[in-house]
Amino acid sequence: MTSRPLDVRSLPGTADLDNPLYYLENFETVVSWVHTHHGDLLSAAERDCLKALTGLTRPARALLVRMVMRSGDCFRLDKLRYPELGAPEPRAAAELVRHGWLEADPLLPATELLRLFTLRELRPALAGRMATAGLKTSASKAALRTALMQQQPNPLPLHHWSAHLDAEVLRVRHGALFDRLRLMFFGNLRQSWSDFVLVELGHHRYEPVPLSAESRAFGTRAEVDCYLLLHDCRERLDAGEAPATVWQDAPERLDNPWLETRRARLLFELGKLAERGGDTALALTAFEQSGHRQARLRQLRLLERLKEYRQAWTLAHEALGLYAGEERGLERILKRLAKKLERPAQPVPVRPAIETVTLTLAPQPGHSVEGSAMNHLHSDDAPVFYVENTLFNGLFGLLCWEALFAPLPGAFFHPFHPGPVDLYREDFVARRQTLFDRCLARLSDGRYQQHLWQTWSAKQGITNRFVIWPVLSEDLLQLALDCIPASHLRLIFERKLRNLREYRSGFPDLIRFRPGQPDPERRYEMIEVKGPGDRLQDHQQRWLEFFIANGISASVCHVRWQVPDG
């Protein structure tokens, strides 16, 4: 089966919540979308399975969707009560069992048993097992779980656990197919079926982006399988499986940049767990093969701890200048290695001094250290806002809206994306360079303020990875546009575009505006707040030094708490 070109007019919508079976309609929208536009990535058996699904009665389909949308795959029939189905649940459940969509009386591990039943139900039903384990009848669920897993590590049917647990348990079958459908539609397994409901309720609104025939998350079935393998490996790590065992199933380096990024994250987490578990050889291999931005520093620190100083020295020198987020960490490592190897220290670039002030404040119950500093520094003539990473990211998101949502192939592949999926790939800006140049040009010709206000008004509430709407209020936006020169915005945005992932964080906590200041370049000040024992992180220090080097007022405010008398 070949994929059809995407027709913008046929984009899926969400069901009206006045329809009591809105969730079934939404689910069938996904199934239809995937079958039409990704059918070539489904096996013949999977397509036959979806076709059989449409042959079920409406109550049976609705009950199945209700179960698929819930957590877990095992359910008690007596807990499935949905009056809108229009037929008794047992009848719909029996139809699903008959056609192979549900499994009756499945094998249950101890953990699933304890999830399905309350402690009040389990204590009398499992009294014999509890007595054998030496547990009191008032034992906690955690104690009961431990005892049951020791007594019976293998799953059992419900009636083998206890003849006194009177309930019918059903397990959803074809869970892998439902995950595959969700993955091919959303391009990830983070988003759930309920995202449709959230859109309808107005909790999330998405920018409408025209989709092309190339707008697909996956080009081949093998890519879908690879994503599912990476996801499974990560879940196994999170569940406590040994990194060495998971390593055996981790895929080799991938040609697909997006999937390779996910593989890099998996190997980084695997390496960290291997290091904690004492398997330093595996940790070093995982860090070396991972392209994650933190893997190299982690590898170097581990080599240093293992006293492999020469290897660490060589790798650290090779890494200099390759990634903006590593330079401070590499400088510290090279300084330590130089002493151990008795070599000349690596010259450190001269950096601007950062102004610091100290405030001694009375503790304010219910306020953070940043909030306390903000309240102290605020005045009617010089209002202070807690903005951290939200203000400049928000202004960037508004100014460059059309570049961020440009309908390039591989950037959007369904109507529910909060932003382009290639946002942090190395070629993201290069693919849109002309668009970003056009957006930043507004800062030079005086059009930017009008454009920002128009975008702020027209796009209000639409999801954008850079814009936090509740923070970017009308008052804050007005003060920012009145007080921050366009030349400063351009400097900041150009730096952001050099590395969107690295430079979207690290901005100072507070901004103080001085609207009455005659000098346009002194109408605002950035203030990083540090409480007792806190210190600047590398990414925070880089932004502060950038501000100072470019004539932007910035400082660090150290807060100390007053000691009560006596």
Residue, then its C-alpha position, 0 to 999 in steps of 0.5 A: m500500500t502506498s501513501r497518499p499525498l496529504d490534503v490540507r482540507s482533510l486535516p483531522g479535527t477533534a470531536d465535539l465534546d457534546n457528543p458523548l462518544y467524542y473519544l471514539e470519534n477522536f480515536e477513529t480519526v487517528v486510525s483513519w489518518v494513519h491508515t490513509h497516510h502511513g498505510d505503507l508502514l503497516s503490515a498486512a496483518e495490522r491493516d487487517c486488524l484495523k479493518a476488523l476493528t471497524g466491524l465491531t459494534r459501536p459500544a464495543r469499539a467505544l469500550l475498547v477505546r476507553m480501555v486503551m486510553r487508560s493506564g495499564d492493560c488490565f481492568r476489572l469489568d466491574k470498574l468499567r462503567y460508561p453510561e454513554l455506551g448505550a448497552p451493558e458493558p458485559r455485552a460489549a466486553a464479551e464481544l471484544v473477547r470473542h473477536g480477540w481484542l480482550e483476553a479474559d482471565p489473564l495471567l496477573p503478576a503480583t504488582e498487577l494484582l495490587r493495582l487492581f484491588t484495594l487493600r481492603e479487598l486484598r487483606p481478607a482474600l489473601a489472609g492465608r498467604m499473608a499468614t504464611a509470610g508472617l504478615k499481620t492483617s494490618a500489613s501495608k500494601a508495600a509489605l504485601r507486595t514484597a511478600l507476594m513477589q517472594q512467594q510467587p514471582n510468576p504471574l497467575p490467573l486471578h482465581h489462583w491468587s485467591a478464590h475469594l476475589d470475586a471480579e472479572v479481569l480483562r486484558v487489552r490485546h494488541g497494545a503494541l499496535f495501538d502504540r504503533l498507531r499513536l507513534m506514527f501519528f504524533g511522532n512520539l510516545r509522549q503525547s496521548w489520545s487525550d491530547f485531542v480532548l485537551v485541544e477541544l477543551g482549549h487547554h492547547r491550541y496549535e498553529p495551523v501548518p500546511l502539510s505536504a506529502e513529505s510531512r511524515a514522522f517516519g519514511t520506512r517501517a524500519e524507522v518505526d521499529c527502531y523508535l520502538l526499540l529505543h523506547d523499549c530500551r529506555e523503559r527497561l533502564d528506567a525499570g532497573e534492568a542492568p545496563a549491560t543487558v540493555w546494551q546488547d539490544a541497543p541499535e548501532r549508529l543510525d543514519n536518521p538524524w532524529l533517531e540518532t539523537r534519541r539513540a544518543r540520549l539512550l546511550f548517555e543514560l545507559g552510560k550514567l547508570a553503568e558508571r554508578g553500577g561500577d561498570t566503567a568499561l561499558a560507561l566509557t564505551a556508551f559515552e564515547q558512542s553517544g552524541h549527547r551534549q553532556a556525554r563527552l564531559r562525563q567521559l573525560r571526568l570518568l577517565e580522570r577518575l580512572k587516572e587515564y590522564r593522557q587519554a583524557w588530555t588528548l580527548a579534551h584538546e580535540a574537543l576544544g571549540l567543538y561545542a559551545g556548552e563544553e568550554r568551561g568544563l573542558e577548561r577545568i578538566l584541562k587545568r587539573l590534567a595539566k597539573k597531574l601531567e606536569r604540563p603547561a596550563q591551557p590559557v584561559p580567555v580573558r572574560p569581563a568581570i561580572e558586577t556583584v551586589t549583596l542584599t541582606l533581607a529578612p526571610q519572607p514566608g511563602h517567597s523564594v529567594e528570587g521573589s524576595a529580591m524582586n520585592h525588595l528591588h521593585s519600585d514604581d519608578a523601576p518595576v522589577f519582573y521575575v522573567e528568567n528564560t521567559l522574556f527573551n525567549g518569548l520576544f524571540g518566539l513572537l518576532c520569528w513566528e513564521a520562521l519557527f512554523a515554516p512548513l518545511p518537510g520533516a518539520f511538522f507531520h500532524p496538526f498538533h505540534p507545539g513546534p517543529v520537530d527538527l528544532y534542535r537539529e544542527d541544520f534547523v537554522a540553516r534550512r530557514q536562514t532566509l526566513f530568520d534573516r527577514c525576521l531579524a531585519r525588522l529590528s533594523d527598520g523599525r517595524y519590529q514593535q508593531h509586528l510583535w504586538q500584532t503577533w502577540s494579539a493574533k497568536q494569543g494562546i497558541t502553543n509555541r515552544f518559546v512563548i509562555w503566554p501567562v508570563l508574557s503579559e501586556d504590561l511586561l511586553q510594553l515595558a520590554l519594547d519601551c526599554i530594550p533597544a532593538s540593537h540589544l534584541r538583535l545581539i541576543f537573538e543572533r546568539k540564540l540562533r547559533n545554538l538554540r538548545e544551549y542558549r535558550s536557558g541561562f538568562p538572569d532571573l530578574i529584569r528591572f526597567r527604568p522607563g524614565q532613564p534618558d539613555p536608551e541603553r540604560r533603561y533596563e538591567m538584568i539581575e541574576v539572584k543567588g541565595p546562600g550557598d548557590r553559585l553561578q552555573d556555566h550557562q548563566q555565567r556565559w550569558l552574563e559575560f555576553f551581556i557585559a561584553n556588549g554593553i548590556s547592564a547585568s549583575v549578580c545579586h547575592v542574598r543573605w538572610q538576616v539573623p534574628d536578634g537573640 
